[in-house]
Amino acid sequence: MWRVLLGEGLLATWLSFSEMSRLARLNRSSRRLHDAAWRAIWRARSKISCGAELAHILRRAITKGKAAHVRELVRPMAGQGDRWVVKHALNDQPSYLFLAVKEEHVDVVKALLEVGGRELAMMTRDDGFSCLFISAAKGHLEIVNALLEVGGRELVMLITENGCSCLFISAANGHLDVVKALLEAGGLELAMLITDNGASCLYISAQEGHLEVVKALLEVGGRELVMLTVDGGFSCLYISAQNGHLEVVRALLEVGGRELAMLTADGGASCLYVSAQEGHLDVVKALLDAGGRELAMLTADDGSSCLSVARRANQGEMVIACKNAGLSSHEITILKRG
């Protein structure tokens, strides 16, 4: 009896697997037929549609990420020498490529670039935003690479109306892989671009504490980049010290050294001054290791010093740090009164 039951169980199991496999094959075939049918329908509609309807069809295909449908619509234009996909604007956007980038559909972006090419990739909004800028801000590496493959160095060097580059926005958001891809395309010239207020990609990444991005930028820009300051005389070291980003401070000092540590803002405040003011004891120690007694003795234009602005809770430890930097007890007393 048990042999009969076992045999029937095995047979049922085998039939179940067979049925599942058959359904899976049918499902794959149905999907292929469905896609083929839609491509045929869209091809036919594109031939008989007016411009407005064609624009609506293309927009829906892009929004839904249907790269095959997009190709069916735009390839005939390319074959006939029609640059409609490049010339046609979409609401407040200069092209359909911006919609594809916004929706983050990589294959659709590639499909549009196949027809629009460099001319399409180089289009910008009225504020100077390019598709590369938008994708760099989002950290979408695949789209960035697709755009760079078409637009190259000329595209990567575009800036917005306030002087912001695609590298600046990706560095601000900490997108390391995108930063590396952009640096490979733009090199030192791109790394040295600054905004209208003088901020560099290194400054903004140091401000946000993106250590690996800072290191990647320093590999390309080196000492020339690390010594740049924004309006008001603030350096990348100043802003990272103010925010207490210890590892970023160390990375910057490794390149800029004592000269960087001695830079002061327009009001005379140093990186040591502002880190003491914010109570970042570990940062204070790192800065004193680089700048020593000379840095500790710097005072702001109003006469205040690193010790006079130090938070009360950390003042004792900062006094010890200053002693270790070579300050005498008399000098420390003077600085505390400042």
Residue, then its C-alpha position, 0 to 999 in steps of 0.5 A: m500500500w505504501r508503495v502505491l501511495l509513494g508512487e502516486g505522490l512522486l507522480a503528482t510532484w512530477l506533474s506539478f513541476s511539469e505544469m509549472s515549467r510549461l506555464a513559465r514557458l508560456n509566460r515568457s512567450s506571452r511577454r515576448l509577444h506582448d512587447a512585439a505587439w506594442r512595438a508594432i502598435w507604437r510604430a504604426r501610431s508614430k507614422i500617422s500621429c501629429g506632432a502633439e500626439l507623438a509628443h504625448i506617446l513619447r513622453r509616456a514611453i519615457t516615463k514608463g521606462k520603455a526603451a524599446h518603444v522609445r527607439e521605435l519612435v525616434r529611430p525613424m526620425a534619425g533615418q529621415g534626418d529629422r532631429w525632432v527629438v532634439k529640437h522639441a522642448l518638454n514643458d519647462q525642460p529643453s528636451y525629453l532627455f531631461l525627463a529620462v534622467k529625472e525618471e532614472h531610466v538608463d536604457v531610455v537615456k541611451a536610446l535618446l542619445e543614440v538619436g540626439g547625440r552630442e547636441l542633445a547631451m549638451m542642452t541646458r535649462d535656463d539656469g544652466f543645469s545640464c542632464l549631467f548635472i542632474s544625474a551627478a546630483k542624484g549619484h546615478l553613475e550609469i547615467v553619468n557614464a552614458l552622458l560622458e560617453v557622448g558629451g565628454r570633456e565639453l559636457v563635464m565642464l559646463i556650469t550653472e548660472n551661479g558657477c556650480s559644476c557637476l563635480f561640485i554638486s556630486a561632491a556636496n552629496g558625497h557620491l564618490d563613484v560619480v566624483k571619480a568618473l567626473l574627475e577622470a573626464g575633467g581632471l585638474e581643470l574641473a577640480m579647480l572650478i569654483t562657484d560665484n562665492g569662491a567655493s570649490c568642490l573640495y570646500i563643500s565636501a570638507q564642509e559636509g565631512h565626506l572623507e573619501v570624496v575629499k581624498a579623491l579630490l586631493e589626489v587630483g587637485g593637491r596643494e593647489l586645490v587645498m589652498l583655495t579660499v571662499d569669499g571671506g577668506f575661509s579655507c576648506l580646513y577652516i570649515s571642516a575644523q568648525n564642523g569637527h570633521l577630524e579625519v577630514v582635517r587630518a587629510l587636508l593637513e597632510v597635503g596643506g601642512r603648516e601653511l594651510a593651518m596658518l590661513t585666517a579668515d578676513g576677521g583674523a579667526s584661524c581654524l584653531y580659533v573656530s575649532a576651540q570655539e566649537g569645543h572640538l578638542d581632538v581637532v584642536k590637538a590635530l591642528l596644534d600638531a601641524g601649526g604648533r606655538e605659532l598657530a596657538m598665538l594667533t588672535a582674531d582682529d578683536g584680540s580674542s584667542c583660541l583659549s579665550v573662546a574655548r568652551r568652559a568644559n574643554q578649556g582645561e584640556m585645551v590649556i594642556a594642548c597649548k602647553n604641549a605645543g610649546l606655550s609658556s604659562h605666561e603666554i597661556t594666561i595672556l591668551k585666556r584674557g584675550 
